[in-house]
Amino acid sequence: MECRLVHNRMLSGVEVAERFAYYGIASNLISYLTGPLGLSTAVAASNVNAWSGIACLLPVLGAFVADAFLGRYRTIIIASLVYILGLALVTLSACLVPISTPSEHIARVVFSSPSSLLNLLFFFSLYLVAIGQSGHKPCVQAFGADQFDEKDPKERLERSSFFNWWYLSMCAGVSLAILVVVYIQEAVSWALGFGIPCVFMVVSLVLFVLGRRKYRYVRRRQEDVTNPFTRIGRALLAPSACNASDVEDATALVRLIPVWLTTLTYAIPYAQYMTFFTKQGVTMERTIVPGVKIPPASLQVLMGFLIVICVPIYDRVLVPVSRYITKDPCGITMLKRIGTGMVLSSLTMVVAAMVESKRLETAKAYGLIDQPETTVPMSIRWLLPQYLMLALAEVFTIVGMQEFFYSQVPTELRSIGLALYLSTLGVGSLLSSLLISVIGLATGGDGRNSWFNINLNRAHLDYFYWLLVAISALGFFTFLIISRSYIYRRVDGV
């Protein structure tokens, strides 16, 4: 047991370093796109959502390669090398962008932008990072969960807690990235701010390789030496010619589809915190204490802090109490946990819409409607509730989705299971990007009536947030109907 704990701590360190690297790029990406690269707010937000969406969708491909061909260990090694190359090229592209002042950044949005070759290099590098993450993200977590013996009742219960503590470790890496890297990007240098994540990714790879001789490696079932996807596909197409176990595995995968579809309505609001939440903060008073002005993206660190606080409370207090009341080993079922987060996500958008309405009213009251460069006299603290509520929703929904999709797929496809939860976030980001593009065109592009006007004081993000409230509420009620009839797959004999 002690050996297993050491391995999982090492793998948690790998995850912390990788999340530091990813969020060192992602958390402040919209500021880089609207600043040094000179894109408009709507175009930048669409690009961030598109990249984030693809970065979360590609793990399905990475998990397929791992489960069908290479195995998790080798997939992680190869993906890490691609990841490091992408981060190195992102750093190089930032070194080549001319240094300019904030006022020159604003002028660049209107009049010019860096050369198309620089933009091409940056976006090529960015998507290389997404390809690297596609093999790393689903496999490392599945590899960590594989270190628990399903046949041992005690280890089986510990695995349930593993997902909580794994997410806590991940959020520690995210928080560290936002605290350190975002400040360096805003106050020192974008090139240095992108270079540090590259170094952390190298550390992640070194940590992973150090434990190679001690890991527990899951092997395929002896009776099935063929590709597990072939086995499942055969059961779907010709169930009468397959054994009961194969048919059950195939049926379990089909039952996941409606659950996956309804959780998309959680993922669309979730996509906003790295884009429009940040752009709202840019326009507001960011002085927390005299002489200290925080970068707008740094509020994201509060999400990580709240998750670090809430996960132990959930795991050590709420779960035992729920176990006593419900007699369920997990406390509350995984679907109930996911649904709770979906409700919180919808309420987050309500709060975000009300705060944005207040910001617009303040800008109008002070005659700042046509002065986008002037700070609106409204503290950035007004954004705290929406960040904190979204973090609380994460504790329930995202961790719940990780455990749900991991446990409800066949053992050989558990990398795919974790990739399914990531793909929910990915498709949600892409749908968010599509919504922004369609609404932007329908309401006038960057014109005066657009919901996403380049001048946020003339935009209507509040309308967009209210639309997301309606979408997420509809999604939750559909999820409620589906979850009531869902039959859990008893993969561990419980």
RABEL-V509836 format. One record per helix or strand of 2 or more residues. SS is the DSSP state (a for helix, b for strand). FROM is the first residue (numbers start at 1). TO is the last residue. Records with the same first field share a line. If there is no record, write none. Layout:
SS = FROM-TO, FROM-TO
This chain:
a = 2-26, 29-34, 41-70, 72-96, 102-111, 116-145, 153-187, 190-210, 228-237, 239-241, 244-274, 276-282, 296-326, 334-365, 380-407, 411-442, 461-484
b = 284-285, 287-289, 292-293, 376-379
